[in-house]
Amino acid sequence: MLAATFAASNSSTMNVSLAHLHFAGGYLPSDSKDWRTIVPALLVAFCLVGFVGNLCVIGILLHSAWKGKPSLIHSLILNLSLADLSLLMFSAPLRATAYSRGIWELGWFVCKSSDWFIHTCMAAKSLTIVAVAKGCFMYASDPAKQVSIHSRTIWSVLVAIWAVASLLSLPECFFSTTKIHAGVEMCLVDVPAVAEEFMSMFGKLYPLLVFCLPLFFASFYFWRAYGQCQKRGTKTQNLRNQMRSKQLTGMLVSITVTSAVLWLPGWIAWLWMWHLRVGGLAPPQGFIALSQVLMFSISSANPLIFLVMSEEFKEVLKGVWKWMITKKHLAASESQEPPAGHSEVLPDNVPSPESPTSIPEKEKSGSSSRKEKTGKAEIPVLPDVEQFWHERDMTPCVQDNDPVPWEHEDQETGD
């Protein structure tokens, strides 16, 4: 009993001594085995669901781009899916490993680059949402203008998004490192006294530049796109474009709102940790872990929203369904045919049972011979010709064998 009380007091003292530390890389030392099990399990589940969903989205968008000219909105949605897939493949497994361990075992490089890579992908997603909101407004106001964007412009926008996102999160990479604290190696944010003012300003401006301002501009463009969708069209093509722009706006607004709601607890924990005073109340470990799990759940929620609300996905799904039905019918028809080894070869002169004139071959041959005889009997023979051949048959064949027929002719004439 005394040993348990001493261990509990020792762990509580450790938690108090670690409360003022700013951990990085997803490392969060916890004495609770439940947290070490639940958090990695949730991250693995989100990895599996998001990996499959994002692969489906990427496949559909690449199929659409292969069939026709790639559009700006499709390219930006593809950029979102690639950022989500990168987070689920490279960051979520490392974060799950860091939560399951009591000490940091992933090395110096992972500690230094983990938070930078995560926030680079998240910032790229946030800036991409602003660009896709602008493209949605362009499509709602003039579909031809949005479609006519050149591919070089699309590539320039994507490169600019990733360049700005990687530069904004560089300070995290500079000040994250591994340190030995209380005899245990930990991944911490170690800010020197010279850079404290700069990092304090960074802690305030970074959420504003990456979360608040992009959300504001995206909401502004979506509101204008929704206003364009409410205008009545006079032609059939305009009505069709209006319906498509409504569906597109609804899907993109759903993705934006879901991302903002699931990312908000992470920014609350961020501001709490970056502005924690010495001796102040630290955020609970459960809240920090939950906020990071919700941040990774965005990568699973976005592809599900796209797959449910996208018209392209429904068209591809219908095509796959038709192909499966056709293939099933073909397989059934092939299974009904007799195998090649057990099939009985019927002769060509045997009629099929479905034929109304199923006549045996003997009857056919008899009838054909009778037809030939009647055909010959019907040919008329002249009487003079018949008498000639009759007299020729009745005369003896001596004269035919006489070597000197002219002598007999002279005798006959003398007589």
Backbone torsions as a table, in degrees:
resi	resn	phi	psi	omega
1	MET	NA	-44.4	179.2
2	LEU	-66.2	-34.8	179.6
3	ALA	-67.3	-39.8	178.3
4	ALA	-65.5	-40.5	178.9
5	THR	-65.1	-38.9	178.8
6	PHE	-66.4	-40.1	179.4
7	ALA	-65.5	-40.8	178.9
8	ALA	-64.3	-42.6	178.9
9	SER	-66.8	-34.6	179.0
10	ASN	-67.5	-41.6	179.0
11	SER	-67.8	-37.5	177.7
12	SER	-67.3	-36.2	176.6
13	THR	-65.6	-37.7	177.6
14	MET	-65.3	-41.1	179.8
15	ASN	-65.4	-36.9	178.3
16	VAL	-67.5	-39.4	-179.6
17	SER	-69.8	-26.4	179.7
18	LEU	-93.4	-2.0	-174.0
19	ALA	-66.8	-30.4	-176.7
20	HIS	-86.6	-3.4	-178.9
21	LEU	-82.8	144.9	178.3
22	HIS	-104.8	103.5	-176.8
23	PHE	-81.6	151.3	-179.6
24	ALA	-130.3	168.7	175.3
25	GLY	70.6	12.7	-177.8
26	GLY	82.0	4.0	179.6
27	TYR	-79.4	124.9	-178.5
28	LEU	-144.1	94.1	-177.8
29	PRO	-63.9	131.2	-177.8
30	SER	-141.9	140.4	177.3
31	ASP	-85.7	-8.6	-177.7
32	SER	-88.0	122.5	177.3
33	LYS	-71.1	-26.1	179.1
34	ASP	-63.3	-43.6	179.3
35	TRP	-65.5	-35.6	-179.8
36	ARG	-69.7	-17.5	179.5
37	THR	-101.1	-42.6	-174.2
38	ILE	-69.6	-46.1	-175.9
39	VAL	-63.4	-49.1	176.3
40	PRO	-61.9	-34.8	178.9
41	ALA	-64.7	-41.6	178.1
42	LEU	-65.5	-40.3	179.6
43	LEU	-64.9	-39.5	178.2
44	VAL	-65.5	-40.7	178.8
45	ALA	-63.1	-44.2	178.2
46	PHE	-65.4	-33.0	177.9
47	CYS	-63.6	-45.5	-177.6
48	LEU	-65.2	-47.3	-178.7
49	VAL	-65.7	-46.6	-178.3
50	GLY	-67.7	-33.8	179.4
51	PHE	-63.9	-46.9	179.5
52	VAL	-66.0	-45.0	-178.8
53	GLY	-62.2	-44.5	-179.1
54	ASN	-69.5	-33.1	175.1
55	LEU	-64.3	-39.2	177.2
56	CYS	-63.5	-44.0	179.9
57	VAL	-62.8	-45.2	-179.5
58	ILE	-63.6	-40.7	177.9
59	GLY	-62.8	-42.2	179.9
60	ILE	-65.7	-43.2	-178.2
61	LEU	-68.6	-39.0	176.7
62	LEU	-67.0	-35.4	176.4
63	HIS	-65.2	-41.0	178.0
64	SER	-66.2	-39.2	178.4
65	ALA	-67.7	-32.9	178.6
66	TRP	-70.4	-33.8	180.0
67	LYS	-74.2	-31.8	-177.4
68	GLY	-149.1	-168.9	-178.6
69	LYS	-72.5	131.7	-179.9
70	PRO	-67.7	136.6	-179.6
71	SER	-98.3	167.8	-178.9
72	LEU	-67.2	-43.3	-177.1
73	ILE	-66.0	-43.6	178.3
74	HIS	-63.1	-38.3	179.2
75	SER	-66.7	-38.5	179.4
76	LEU	-71.0	-38.5	175.5
77	ILE	-65.2	-37.4	175.1
78	LEU	-62.7	-37.2	176.8
79	ASN	-64.7	-40.1	175.4
80	LEU	-60.5	-45.4	-179.1
81	SER	-66.1	-38.0	177.6
82	LEU	-66.1	-39.0	176.2
83	ALA	-65.0	-42.5	176.8
84	ASP	-62.7	-42.5	-179.8
85	LEU	-65.3	-36.1	177.6
86	SER	-65.6	-41.4	177.6
87	LEU	-62.8	-42.9	-177.0
88	LEU	-72.4	-28.8	-177.7
89	MET	-84.9	-36.9	-170.9
90	PHE	-109.8	-34.4	-173.2
91	SER	-96.3	-44.2	-176.1
92	ALA	-62.1	-43.2	176.9
93	PRO	-61.7	-39.4	178.0
94	LEU	-67.0	-37.8	178.8
95	ARG	-67.5	-38.2	176.6
96	ALA	-65.0	-39.4	177.4
97	THR	-65.3	-40.4	-179.6
98	ALA	-65.3	-36.3	179.3
99	TYR	-71.2	-31.3	-175.7
100	SER	-79.8	-12.6	-178.3
101	ARG	-100.1	153.1	175.5
102	GLY	-88.0	-19.5	178.2
103	ILE	-129.3	164.8	179.7
104	TRP	-83.7	120.8	-177.1
105	GLU	-124.7	10.9	-174.3
106	LEU	-97.0	-1.6	173.7
107	GLY	92.5	171.4	-175.2
108	TRP	-71.9	-41.9	-176.0
109	PHE	-64.6	-43.3	179.4
110	VAL	-65.6	-38.8	177.6
111	CYS	-61.9	-38.7	-175.3
112	LYS	-77.8	-31.7	-173.0
113	SER	-105.4	-9.4	-173.1
114	SER	-64.8	-55.9	-179.7
115	ASP	-64.8	-36.3	178.5
116	TRP	-62.7	-43.6	-179.3
117	PHE	-66.5	-42.1	-179.5
118	ILE	-62.9	-47.1	-177.7
119	HIS	-73.4	-25.0	172.9
120	THR	-65.0	-45.8	178.5
121	CYS	-65.8	-41.0	-179.6
122	MET	-68.2	-39.1	176.9
123	ALA	-66.6	-38.8	177.0
124	ALA	-62.8	-39.4	177.2
125	LYS	-64.5	-41.4	-179.8
126	SER	-64.5	-43.6	177.4
127	LEU	-68.7	-33.1	177.0
128	THR	-65.1	-36.5	178.3
129	ILE	-63.5	-37.1	176.0
130	VAL	-64.0	-44.6	180.0
131	ALA	-64.8	-39.5	-179.3
132	VAL	-71.5	-30.2	174.2
133	ALA	-66.6	-39.8	175.5
134	LYS	-63.2	-43.4	177.1
135	GLY	-64.0	-35.6	177.2
136	CYS	-64.5	-40.4	176.9
137	PHE	-65.5	-39.0	177.8
138	MET	-64.3	-39.8	179.8
139	TYR	-69.0	-38.6	-179.6
140	ALA	-68.2	-35.0	-178.9
141	SER	-81.3	-39.4	-179.4
142	ASP	-154.5	97.8	-177.7
143	PRO	-59.8	-34.7	-178.7
144	ALA	-66.2	-32.4	-179.5
145	LYS	-69.5	-38.8	-179.7
146	GLN	-70.1	-37.9	-177.6
147	VAL	-72.5	-28.9	-174.7
148	SER	-80.4	6.8	179.7
149	ILE	-69.1	134.2	-176.9
150	HIS	-75.0	153.5	-178.4
151	SER	-66.1	-29.5	176.9
152	ARG	-64.2	-37.7	177.2
153	THR	-64.4	-39.7	178.9
154	ILE	-63.5	-45.4	178.7
155	TRP	-64.1	-37.1	178.1
156	SER	-63.7	-41.2	178.5
157	VAL	-63.8	-43.1	-178.6
158	LEU	-66.4	-42.6	178.8
159	VAL	-64.7	-40.9	179.0
160	ALA	-64.2	-38.8	179.4
161	ILE	-61.7	-48.4	-177.7
162	TRP	-70.9	-33.3	178.1
163	ALA	-66.4	-45.9	179.2
164	VAL	-65.5	-41.2	-179.1
165	ALA	-64.1	-40.0	-179.9
166	SER	-71.1	-31.8	179.5
167	LEU	-75.3	-35.8	-177.3
168	LEU	-64.9	-31.5	-176.1
169	SER	-99.4	11.2	-179.0
170	LEU	-62.6	-37.3	179.6
171	PRO	-55.5	-31.7	177.0
172	GLU	-64.1	-36.9	178.8
173	CYS	-68.3	-34.5	-177.2
174	PHE	-67.9	-40.2	-169.4
175	PHE	-107.4	7.4	174.1
176	SER	-93.6	131.5	-178.2
177	THR	-159.8	168.8	177.4
178	THR	-94.1	140.0	179.9
179	LYS	-142.4	153.0	175.3
180	ILE	-92.7	118.7	179.6
181	HIS	-131.7	124.3	-178.5
182	ALA	56.7	36.6	178.1
183	GLY	77.1	8.7	-177.5
184	VAL	-125.5	136.0	176.8
185	GLU	-76.3	129.4	-177.4
186	MET	-132.6	156.5	174.8
187	CYS	-102.5	112.9	-171.3
188	LEU	-129.7	162.6	169.8
189	VAL	-96.3	108.1	-176.1
190	ASP	-108.5	103.2	-177.6
191	VAL	-101.6	121.0	176.8
192	PRO	-69.8	164.7	-176.9
193	ALA	-63.3	-30.0	-178.4
194	VAL	-67.1	-34.0	-174.3
195	ALA	-101.6	12.6	-177.6
196	GLU	-65.8	-41.9	179.8
197	GLU	-66.2	-41.1	179.1
198	PHE	-63.0	-44.0	-178.6
199	MET	-71.9	-28.9	174.5
200	SER	-66.4	-40.6	175.3
201	MET	-67.6	-37.7	177.8
202	PHE	-63.2	-40.9	179.3
203	GLY	-61.9	-26.5	178.3
204	LYS	-89.0	-39.9	-174.0
205	LEU	-79.8	-31.5	-174.7
206	TYR	-62.4	-47.3	175.5
207	PRO	-62.4	-31.0	179.2
208	LEU	-68.4	-41.7	-177.0
209	LEU	-77.5	-29.4	-172.4
210	VAL	-100.1	-27.0	-174.6
211	PHE	-116.5	-53.7	-171.2
212	CYS	-71.5	-54.2	-177.5
213	LEU	-64.0	-45.4	176.1
214	PRO	-59.8	-37.3	178.5
215	LEU	-66.9	-37.4	179.2
216	PHE	-65.9	-47.8	-179.1
217	PHE	-67.2	-37.7	177.9
218	ALA	-64.4	-41.0	177.6
219	SER	-63.3	-38.1	179.3
220	PHE	-63.5	-46.8	-179.4
221	TYR	-69.1	-35.9	177.5
222	PHE	-67.0	-36.7	177.9
223	TRP	-64.8	-41.4	177.8
224	ARG	-68.6	-38.1	177.1
225	ALA	-64.2	-38.5	177.8
226	TYR	-65.3	-37.3	176.2
227	GLY	-64.0	-37.6	176.9
228	GLN	-67.3	-33.0	-179.8
229	CYS	-69.5	-24.7	-178.5
230	GLN	-77.7	-14.5	-179.7
231	LYS	-72.4	136.1	-178.3
232	ARG	-79.1	134.5	175.0
233	GLY	-94.6	149.8	-179.0
234	THR	-96.1	-26.5	-177.8
235	LYS	-102.8	162.3	-179.6
236	THR	-65.2	-40.2	179.0
237	GLN	-63.5	-38.9	178.3
238	ASN	-65.7	-39.8	177.2
239	LEU	-64.2	-39.5	178.7
240	ARG	-65.3	-44.8	177.2
241	ASN	-63.6	-35.1	178.6
242	GLN	-64.7	-41.9	178.2
243	MET	-66.1	-41.2	179.7
244	ARG	-67.6	-38.8	177.8
245	SER	-67.0	-33.4	175.2
246	LYS	-63.8	-46.6	178.9
247	GLN	-63.3	-41.1	179.3
248	LEU	-65.1	-43.4	179.5
249	THR	-64.2	-42.3	178.6
250	GLY	-62.1	-41.0	179.4
251	MET	-65.8	-45.5	-178.1
252	LEU	-69.3	-35.6	176.0
253	VAL	-65.1	-39.3	178.3
254	SER	-63.0	-42.1	178.0
255	ILE	-63.4	-42.2	-178.5
256	THR	-66.2	-46.3	-178.6
257	VAL	-65.4	-42.1	178.7
258	THR	-62.2	-43.6	178.9
259	SER	-63.7	-41.6	-179.3
260	ALA	-65.8	-42.5	-178.8
261	VAL	-66.9	-42.5	-177.6
262	LEU	-76.6	-21.5	-179.9
263	TRP	-90.7	-17.6	-176.2
264	LEU	-60.7	-45.1	177.6
265	PRO	-59.6	-32.5	177.3
266	GLY	-64.2	-38.1	178.2
267	TRP	-73.8	-30.1	174.3
268	ILE	-64.8	-44.6	177.1
269	ALA	-65.2	-35.8	177.8
270	TRP	-61.0	-52.9	-178.8
271	LEU	-64.0	-35.6	179.1
272	TRP	-63.0	-45.0	-177.6
273	MET	-73.5	-38.4	-177.2
274	TRP	-75.2	-16.6	179.9
275	HIS	-119.2	26.6	178.9
276	LEU	-79.3	124.2	178.1
277	ARG	-84.7	159.1	177.7
278	VAL	-66.5	125.8	-177.3
279	GLY	84.7	0.7	178.9
280	GLY	-81.2	173.5	-179.3
281	LEU	-79.4	119.8	179.4
282	ALA	-82.0	152.1	177.0
283	PRO	-65.5	143.0	179.5
284	PRO	-61.4	147.9	179.4
285	GLN	-63.3	-36.2	178.7
286	GLY	-63.4	-37.7	179.3
287	PHE	-68.1	-40.0	178.9
288	ILE	-64.8	-44.1	179.7
289	ALA	-64.7	-42.4	179.5
290	LEU	-64.7	-38.9	-180.0
291	SER	-64.6	-37.1	179.1
292	GLN	-73.7	-35.3	176.1
293	VAL	-64.4	-41.9	178.3
294	LEU	-64.6	-33.9	177.9
295	MET	-63.8	-41.0	177.8
296	PHE	-73.2	-24.6	178.9
297	SER	-68.0	-18.4	176.1
298	ILE	-60.5	-37.6	-178.6
299	SER	-67.7	-18.5	174.4
300	SER	-94.2	-29.2	-177.5
301	ALA	-76.5	-38.6	-176.8
302	ASN	-60.2	-49.1	179.0
303	PRO	-65.6	-30.9	177.7
304	LEU	-65.7	-40.7	177.7
305	ILE	-63.4	-43.2	179.4
306	PHE	-63.4	-44.0	-176.8
307	LEU	-68.4	-28.5	-179.4
308	VAL	-81.8	-38.0	-171.3
309	MET	-104.7	-3.8	-175.4
310	SER	-87.0	135.2	175.4
311	GLU	-72.3	-34.7	178.5
312	GLU	-61.4	-41.0	179.3
313	PHE	-65.6	-39.6	179.2
314	LYS	-64.2	-39.5	178.3
315	GLU	-65.7	-43.0	178.2
316	VAL	-65.0	-38.7	178.5
317	LEU	-64.5	-40.5	176.3
318	LYS	-63.2	-41.2	178.1
319	GLY	-63.9	-41.3	177.7
320	VAL	-65.4	-39.4	179.9
321	TRP	-64.5	-43.4	177.8
322	LYS	-63.6	-40.5	179.0
323	TRP	-63.5	-40.3	179.4
324	MET	-66.4	-41.1	178.9
325	ILE	-65.0	-43.6	178.9
326	THR	-62.4	-42.5	179.0
327	LYS	-65.4	-36.2	178.6
328	LYS	-66.0	-42.5	178.3
329	HIS	-64.0	-40.9	178.7
330	LEU	-64.1	-40.8	178.1
331	ALA	-65.6	-37.8	178.6
332	ALA	-67.3	-40.4	179.4
333	SER	-67.6	-36.5	177.1
334	GLU	-68.6	-33.6	179.4
335	SER	-71.1	-26.8	178.4
336	GLN	-74.5	-24.1	178.6
337	GLU	-71.4	144.3	179.8
338	PRO	-66.9	146.8	178.5
339	PRO	-64.6	158.0	-175.7
340	ALA	-70.3	-31.5	-177.9
341	GLY	-77.5	-27.2	-175.5
342	HIS	-108.3	10.2	-177.5
343	SER	-83.6	138.7	177.1
344	GLU	-94.1	123.3	-177.8
345	VAL	-84.7	119.9	180.0
346	LEU	-87.7	144.0	177.2
347	PRO	-69.2	159.3	-176.4
348	ASP	-69.1	-24.9	-174.9
349	ASN	-87.2	1.2	177.8
350	VAL	-90.2	122.0	-179.3
351	PRO	-75.4	158.0	177.8
352	SER	-73.8	152.8	-179.7
353	PRO	-67.2	-19.6	179.7
354	GLU	-80.5	-8.5	-177.9
355	SER	-78.2	136.1	-178.6
356	PRO	-72.6	-18.5	-178.2
357	THR	-111.0	71.7	178.6
358	SER	-89.8	93.9	-172.8
359	ILE	-116.5	135.9	177.6
360	PRO	-63.2	161.5	-175.6
361	GLU	-71.3	-33.6	-179.6
362	LYS	-63.8	-42.9	179.0
363	GLU	-63.1	-35.9	-180.0
364	LYS	-66.0	-42.2	-178.9
365	SER	-67.9	-39.7	177.7
366	GLY	-62.5	-43.8	-179.4
367	SER	-66.2	-35.4	179.7
368	SER	-69.0	-37.5	178.7
369	SER	-67.4	-38.5	177.6
370	ARG	-63.1	-39.0	178.8
371	LYS	-62.8	-38.3	179.3
372	GLU	-65.4	-42.2	179.9
373	LYS	-63.8	-46.8	179.1
374	THR	-62.9	-32.9	178.1
375	GLY	-66.3	-38.8	178.0
376	LYS	-69.9	-38.0	-179.3
377	ALA	-66.3	-26.2	-177.2
378	GLU	-76.9	-12.7	-178.8
379	ILE	-75.3	123.1	-177.4
380	PRO	-74.2	141.0	178.4
381	VAL	-116.5	129.0	-178.0
382	LEU	-73.0	144.4	-177.2
383	PRO	-67.3	-37.1	179.2
384	ASP	-63.1	-41.3	179.2
385	VAL	-66.2	-38.5	-179.2
386	GLU	-67.6	-40.7	178.9
387	GLN	-65.4	-37.1	179.6
388	PHE	-62.5	-46.7	-179.0
389	TRP	-69.3	-28.6	178.8
390	HIS	-70.6	-46.9	177.5
391	GLU	-62.9	-35.3	179.0
392	ARG	-66.3	-37.4	179.5
393	ASP	-71.7	-30.5	-175.6
394	MET	-82.4	-26.0	-178.3
395	THR	-69.9	142.7	178.4
396	PRO	-67.0	156.5	-175.5
397	CYS	-93.2	18.7	178.5
398	VAL	-70.3	-46.7	180.0
399	GLN	-58.9	-29.2	-179.4
400	ASP	-70.8	-26.0	-178.5
401	ASN	-100.1	0.7	-179.4
402	ASP	-69.9	125.6	-177.6
403	PRO	-77.2	-23.0	179.3
404	VAL	-120.9	76.9	-176.7
405	PRO	-71.2	-21.7	-176.9
406	TRP	-73.6	-26.4	176.4
407	GLU	-65.2	-43.6	177.3
408	HIS	-62.1	-33.8	179.3
409	GLU	-65.8	-38.0	179.7
410	ASP	-69.2	-37.3	177.7
411	GLN	-63.0	-41.7	-179.6
412	GLU	-63.2	-38.6	-178.5
413	THR	-72.8	-34.2	178.8
414	GLY	-68.8	-36.4	177.0
415	ASP	-65.6	NA	NA
